[in-house]
Amino acid sequence: MNKSYFIETYGCQMNVADSELISGLLSSEGYNKTSDIHAADIIFVNTCAIREHAEDKVHSRLGFYNQLKQKKPETIIGILGCMAQNLKEDILESKPFVDIILGPDSYRKLPEMINNRSNKIDHIVDTKLSRYEVYDNLFPSRNEGINAWISIMRGCDKFCTFCIVPFTRGRERSRSIDSIVSEAVQAVSDGFHEITLLGQNVNSYNHQGQKFHELLDEVAQINGLKRIRYTSPHPQDMTQEVLDVMRKHQKICNYVHLPLQAGNDRILKRMNRTYKKLEFISLVKRIRETLPNVGLSTDIIVGFPGESKIEFNDTLDVMEKVHFDSAYTFKYSSRPGTKASEFEDLVAEDEKQSRLEMVIEMQKKHTLSQNKKRVGSIEMILVEKESKRSTNHWAGRTDSNRWVIFEKNNSQIGDLVSVKITNAKGITLHGENINTKKMEAA
């Protein structure tokens, strides 16, 4: 009888994409995916090491897995991904019930490991990083939906001092354009309307001299594909060629996620971010000049070691000058193994919390003011899901990544519809469905 497996995913979209890749690999080997963890013969948790909170969640969850294994001892428990890479020694010592510990470059070995574990071999560990593995010939198994995440590269070469990724996912290496296009074509054939190209620093893509703007141009020519997004770019690698390709193709969404992290030059240098405050602001100006009405979001870390109150105010100053549409905001969290974990001039926790609240409050105002500018405009919305507020309303996004709630009328999930924006409430727009005719992709 074929074994069934259950996989749980924590952390970033790269982990989601990896879980889909793992599901595709196991399904091709005859394993059956189940949504019932109690019925699973094999339980995997795909983990994130970027934030301490994600690790805490996994440790808590592993206690539950141990209870399941005590009731059914033959159950195989596996920890996959970045946390497996980063904390394997701790897991082996404190979680003896874990059978398989597998880093993000070793997924091809998973079927063999399951078979070996069935033969009562002791803990199986493989966290060796690769300079070459990109899983080029493995296609993921995705759940039904609107958007397909497509990994175009793995690893990172930037070595930001706060980030563990280069140590858990290795150095940058990119897939071929042909393989990415093939996966995108398959995703469209499988019923997906939108794809998101995924990489730690997606615009540093480079496969045998072919750059990110060339990849974007190729993907934009796929028949039947309605929308293309990508995440996350690095400000250092944002080229005019990328912006020009975005302007050229309507199906490439008019949206850029541009991580700032901090607004002070000394702190940026200490983070090894490789750009300065004024360079970032100048880049934002160039993006907005090339792409009118572009949606712009960012990442911000407060309380980085050594950040004074005056230096923190530089972050607020950038926010005031840029007016981001949205922001992912975090208190600095030390990650063992990073350069920043060696810094001793830490910011007090209550001060970090105070700064975070200031950033959140400012961003709320900016988001609302940016959204109010869209009131009265007509936006093309890709219908993604039913609104939580009413079964008579859809929720979907503009190409600039703003969520809109509007009445269904005769439209269906996956349709592109014209919506007149009538109101802005917080992070959400509300609109009137003025055209329910299904639009075909260009």
Secondary structure, DSSP 8 states (H G I E B T S, - for coil): ---EEEEEE-SSHHHHHHHHHHHHHHHHTT-EE-S-GGG-SEEEEEE--SSHHHHHHHHHHHHHHHHHHHHSTT-EEEEEEHHHHHSHHHHHHH-TT--EEE-TT-GGGHHHHHHHHHTT---EEE----SS---TT------SSSEEEEE-EE--S---TT--HHHHT-S-EE--HHHHHHHHHHHHHTT--EEEEE-TTGGG-EETTEEHHHHHHHHTT-TT--EEEEE---GGG--HHHHHHHHH-TTB-SEEE---B-S-HHHHHHHT----HHHHHHHHHHHHHHSTT-EEEEEEEES-TT--HHHHHHHHHHHHHH--SEEEEEE----TTSGGGG------HHHHHHHHHHHHHHHHHHHHHHHHTTTT-EEEEEEEEE-SS-TTEEEEE-TT--EEEEE-TT--TT-EEEEEEEEEETTEEEEEEEE-------
